[in-house]
Structure formats: structure tokens, C-alpha cells
Amino acid sequence: MKQLLNFIPLICFFIFLTMYDVFVGVQALMIAATVCFLLILILYRKIDKVELISYLMIMVFGGFTLYLRDPNIIKWKVTIINFLFATALLVSQFIFKKNLLQKMLGKEIQLDTAIWNKLNLLWIFFFILCGAISLGATYYTTDDFFWIFKVFILPAASLLLSLISGIYIYKNMNKDIDNKQ
């Protein structure tokens, strides 16, 4: 339910983008994001950091997009979010010596540190790649391609990497269990 609520603003954005233009789409995005943010707060009584950051970035970048009438500004949000996630994972692992993925999932999933580190590096690479493609798409492709990338390709790639990560975790959990027996 929560994932669906997080996806609704993107759907609203795309509908209004295709029916009108990017500026009406951004307005729809901001309204839908606010409604969904409040619904999550009411239903779950808490907001995750990632949801809060994403909401604030929608408001800031959406606001500047509308104020300056520059559609590239809202596109920067995609790039910046991906680079922020990559940076957070990098800094936590290599500077603070803490693996954020392990910190988030480690209570439910028991894996060796080496496995967590490989997963972390995979997601770092993914976020850097998505940020770089997004940046290139902002300036070197058509608006239509960028929005298809943002609305369809990027979520599909994230889902695919989540499935691959899940399979990798499952296989390594079984190895860990076999080694303990």
C-alpha cells in the first residue's frame, strides 16, 4: 500500500504531462505528492527519511520549475536523488565503515559482511549509472525520451535490481544456513 502511495504522484505527473505540458504535470505532481505524503503520515504515523527527502525535493525542484518556467529543473531532481543515494551508500561504507543496506535490512536478514558489501556496491553502481543516464537524458535527448525513462524505465530497472538483489540474498542466506549446519 505504501509503495503504491509513493508511486501515485508519478502517475499523476505523467498523465497531466501527456495531456497538457510539463508545468501542469509538475503542479499535479506536487499536489499528489502532498496528498500521498499526508496519507502516509496518517495511515502509518511516521515518514521514512527517504520519503521525506523525496517529498522535499519534489516541492523544491517543482517550485523552482514553476517559478522559473524551466522544465530542466524538475529533471535535475532525478539525477540529484540518484547521486545522493549513491553518495550516502559510499560514505556510510567507506568513511563511517557502516553498511546502510545491512543497517536497514540486517535485523531481518542474516548475511556475511562481505555479501552486504557486494550488495551495497551493486546499488552504488546502479545509482551512479541512473544518475549519469538521467543527466545525459536531460540535456542530450528529447523531453519525451526523458519522461519515458523517468516514469517507466527507471522504476522497471529499480524493480529488476531489487529482484536480482532478493535472489542473491536468498542464495547467500541458504549458503549461510548450510555452513552453520
C-alpha positions as CSV (number, residue, x, y, z in Angstrom):
1,M,0.0,0.0,0.0
2,K,2.8,2.4,1.0
3,Q,4.7,1.7,-2.3
4,L,1.5,2.4,-4.3
5,L,1.1,5.7,-2.4
6,N,4.6,6.6,-3.3
7,F,4.0,5.8,-7.0
8,I,0.7,7.7,-7.4
9,P,2.4,11.2,-7.7
10,L,4.5,9.9,-10.6
11,I,1.4,8.5,-12.4
12,C,-0.4,11.8,-11.9
13,F,2.5,13.7,-13.2
14,F,2.8,11.6,-16.3
15,I,-1.0,11.8,-17.0
16,F,-1.0,15.6,-16.8
17,L,2.3,15.9,-18.7
18,T,0.9,14.0,-21.6
19,M,-2.5,15.8,-21.5
20,Y,-1.1,19.3,-21.1
21,D,2.5,20.1,-20.5
22,V,5.4,19.8,-18.1
23,F,4.3,22.7,-15.9
24,V,0.7,21.3,-15.4
25,G,2.4,17.9,-14.8
26,V,4.6,19.4,-12.1
27,Q,1.6,21.0,-10.4
28,A,-0.2,17.7,-10.4
29,L,3.0,16.0,-9.1
30,M,3.3,18.5,-6.2
31,I,-0.4,18.2,-5.3
32,A,-0.4,14.4,-5.5
33,A,2.8,14.1,-3.5
34,T,1.4,16.3,-0.8
35,V,-1.8,14.2,-0.6
36,C,0.1,11.0,-0.5
37,F,2.6,12.3,2.0
38,L,-0.2,13.2,4.3
39,L,-2.0,9.9,3.8
40,I,1.2,8.0,4.6
41,L,1.6,10.2,7.8
42,I,-2.0,9.5,8.8
43,L,-2.0,5.7,8.0
44,Y,1.5,4.8,9.2
45,R,2.1,7.6,11.7
46,K,5.6,8.1,10.5
47,I,7.6,9.2,7.5
48,D,10.8,7.4,6.4
49,K,13.8,9.6,5.7
50,V,13.8,8.6,2.1
51,E,10.2,9.6,1.7
52,L,10.8,12.9,3.4
53,I,13.8,13.7,1.3
54,S,11.9,12.8,-1.9
55,Y,8.9,14.9,-0.9
56,L,11.0,17.9,-0.1
57,M,12.9,17.6,-3.4
58,I,9.6,17.4,-5.3
59,M,8.5,20.6,-3.6
60,V,11.8,22.5,-4.0
61,F,12.5,21.4,-7.6
62,G,8.9,21.6,-8.6
63,G,8.6,25.1,-7.1
64,F,11.7,26.3,-8.9
65,T,10.5,24.7,-12.1
66,L,7.2,26.5,-11.9
67,Y,8.7,29.8,-10.7
68,L,11.5,29.9,-13.3
69,R,9.4,28.2,-16.0
70,D,12.4,25.9,-16.8
71,P,11.4,22.2,-17.3
72,N,15.1,21.1,-16.8
73,I,14.9,21.9,-13.1
74,I,12.5,19.1,-12.3
75,K,14.6,16.8,-14.4
76,W,17.6,17.5,-12.1
77,K,15.7,16.0,-9.2
78,V,16.1,12.5,-10.7
79,T,19.8,13.0,-11.2
80,I,20.4,14.5,-7.7
81,I,18.4,11.9,-5.9
82,N,20.4,9.1,-7.6
83,F,23.7,10.7,-6.8
84,L,22.6,11.4,-3.2
85,F,21.7,7.8,-2.7
86,A,25.0,6.6,-4.2
87,T,26.9,9.1,-2.0
88,A,25.1,8.0,1.1
89,L,25.9,4.4,0.5
90,L,29.5,5.2,-0.4
91,V,30.2,7.5,2.6
92,S,28.5,5.1,5.0
93,Q,30.5,2.1,3.9
94,F,33.9,3.7,3.2
95,I,34.1,6.6,5.6
96,F,31.9,5.5,8.5
97,K,32.5,1.8,8.0
98,K,28.8,1.1,8.3
99,N,26.8,-0.5,5.5
100,L,23.4,1.2,5.2
101,L,21.8,-1.8,3.5
102,Q,22.9,-4.0,6.3
103,K,21.7,-1.4,8.8
104,M,18.2,-1.3,7.2
105,L,17.8,-5.0,6.5
106,G,20.2,-6.7,8.8
107,K,17.8,-7.4,11.6
108,E,15.6,-9.5,9.3
109,I,18.2,-10.9,7.0
110,Q,21.4,-12.5,8.3
111,L,24.3,-12.4,5.8
112,D,28.1,-12.2,6.0
113,T,29.5,-8.7,5.9
114,A,31.2,-9.4,2.5
115,I,27.8,-10.2,1.0
116,W,26.3,-7.0,2.3
117,N,29.3,-5.1,0.9
118,K,28.8,-6.6,-2.5
119,L,25.1,-5.7,-2.5
120,N,26.0,-2.2,-1.3
121,L,28.5,-1.8,-4.2
122,L,25.9,-3.0,-6.7
123,W,23.4,-0.4,-5.5
124,I,26.1,2.3,-5.5
125,F,26.9,1.4,-9.1
126,F,23.2,1.4,-10.0
127,F,22.5,4.8,-8.5
128,I,25.6,6.3,-10.2
129,L,24.6,4.8,-13.6
130,C,21.0,6.0,-13.2
131,G,22.1,9.5,-12.2
132,A,24.5,9.7,-15.2
133,I,21.9,8.5,-17.7
134,S,19.4,10.9,-16.2
135,L,21.9,13.8,-16.6
136,G,22.7,12.8,-20.1
137,A,19.0,12.4,-21.0
138,T,18.2,15.8,-19.5
139,Y,20.5,17.6,-22.0
140,Y,21.0,15.3,-24.9
141,T,17.7,13.6,-25.6
142,T,14.1,14.7,-26.3
143,D,11.8,15.5,-23.5
144,D,9.6,12.5,-24.5
145,F,12.5,10.1,-24.0
146,F,13.5,11.7,-20.7
147,W,9.9,11.3,-19.3
148,I,9.6,7.7,-20.5
149,F,13.0,7.0,-18.9
150,K,11.9,8.6,-15.6
151,V,8.4,7.2,-15.4
152,F,8.9,3.7,-16.9
153,I,12.5,2.6,-17.4
154,L,13.9,3.8,-14.1
155,P,11.2,2.2,-11.9
156,A,11.5,-1.0,-14.0
157,A,15.3,-1.0,-13.6
158,S,14.9,-0.5,-9.9
159,L,12.4,-3.3,-9.6
160,L,14.7,-5.6,-11.6
161,L,17.7,-4.8,-9.4
162,S,15.5,-5.4,-6.3
163,L,14.6,-8.8,-7.7
164,I,18.2,-9.6,-8.5
165,S,19.2,-8.5,-5.0
166,G,16.5,-10.6,-3.5
167,I,17.6,-13.7,-5.4
168,Y,21.3,-13.0,-4.4
169,I,20.3,-12.6,-0.8
170,Y,18.2,-15.8,-0.8
171,K,21.0,-17.8,-2.3
172,N,23.5,-16.5,0.2
173,M,21.1,-17.0,3.1
174,N,20.9,-20.6,2.2
175,K,24.7,-20.9,2.0
176,D,25.0,-19.3,5.4
177,I,22.4,-21.7,6.8
178,D,24.2,-24.7,5.2
179,N,27.6,-23.6,6.6
180,K,26.1,-23.4,10.1
181,Q,24.7,-26.9,10.0
